[in-house]
């Protein structure tokens, strides 16, 4: 392919996505009527392209987590953040994860998504031999609003 053909192909793809995502409406049903309203942002739910568009939309979130030297894992709209440390370094890991979660929360809010605090939790894993060495101080996460 020539450079011109590659550029033209990309413009066609961009035009297709633009038309797919533009001028969308959703119907909100009340007890007496159905009212169409404009969808200004987000990914069309239930669409064939929805899952890949959501992954593209949230790709920056995964990079944000990696900048904190943590490992992100994402499946559909569910994300996990993994970190590990020696038992003596749990305080550092707690701080690292806490700062990352604060930045994730800010990113989510800035990108018109919601963090479900009811489903946000921390799981500490250790062998039975090392478990007594792990010192974990629990803190509550403030409401992102």
N, C-alpha and C positions, 0 to 999 in steps of 0.2 A: 504494500500500500504506500502511496505517496503521502507526504506530510499533509497536503491539501485534503486527501481522502480521509485521513485520520481525524483531522480537525472537523470536517464535515460530519463524520460519523458521531463524534462527541456532541456536536451541536444538535444533531437529530435526537440523540438520547436525552440531552438536556431539555429540548423542546417537548419531548414526549412526557418526561417527568413533570415539567411545568404544567402542561395541559392536564395531566392526571391529578395534580394536587391543587389546581386553581379552581375557583368558583364552586367549591364543594358545599353541600348543604346537608344538614341532618334534620330529622323530624323529631320534635319533642311532643309527646302525646300527653295531654291533660285529660281530665275527666270528660270535658265537653268537646274538645277539638284537637286537631294536630296542627302544629305551627312549625313551618320550616325556618331554620336559622342558619346563618353562614358559619362555616367551620374555618377559622382563621389560621389555625396552627395544629400540629399533631400529625399522626399517621392514621390513615383510614383503617378502622378496625374491621376485621373479617375479610379483608381483601387479600388477593394472592400476593401482592407486593408488600403488604403490611409488615411481615416479619423482617424482610431485608431492609426496608426503609427505616424501621425502628433501630436496627443494628447500625445503619449508617448514621442515623440521628444521634445515637448515643456513643458513637465511637470515641469521641473526645473524652467522655467520662472514663473509659477504660485507660486512656493515656494519662489522665489526671491521677488515677490510682497508682499507676506504674511510676509516676514521678515521686511518689512517696515510698518507693522501694517495697511496695506491697504487690500482691498478685490478684488481679481481678478475674472473675469468672462470671459470664453472663449467659443466660438462657432465656429467650423471649424478653419479658419485662422483669425478670428476677436476676438480681446481681449479688455476688458474694465477693468479699475482700478477704484475702488470706495473708497472714504474716506468721513468722516463726522467730523464735529467739531461744537463747539459753535461759534457764530458770532465773539466773541472777539479773537478766536484762528485761524482765517483764515490765518494769516501770517505763523503760524507753519505748517498748512496743506499744504500751497503752497510750503514751503520748503521741506516738507516730500514727496510730490508728485514729485517735481522737481528732488530731489535726486534719487527717485525710477525710474523715466523716464530715467535719465542719465544711471543708471545701467541696465535698460531694453535695452536701445539702445546699450550699450556695449555688453550685452549678445547676442542680435540679430546679431550684426556684427560678434562676435566670433563664432556663430553657423550657419553662411552662410545664414542668412535670411535678409530681408530688412524691415525697418520701413518706412511706407508710410506717410511722413510728411503732405501730402495734406489731409490725412484722420485722422490726429492726432489733437484732440481738447479737450478743457476743458469745462465742463458744470457745472455751479454753480446753485444749487437749494436752495430756501429758501421760507418760507411762506411770504405772503405779509406784515405781521407784522414785521418779522425779516429782511426782505430784506434791509431796510435802514441801518441796523447795520453791514452788511457784507461789509468789505473793501477789494476789490480785486485789486491788482496791476498786470497788464498784462505784460508778458515778451514774447519775441520770442524765439523759440527753434532753436538752431543752427543746421545746416546740419550735420548729423552723420558722413559724410566722412571727 
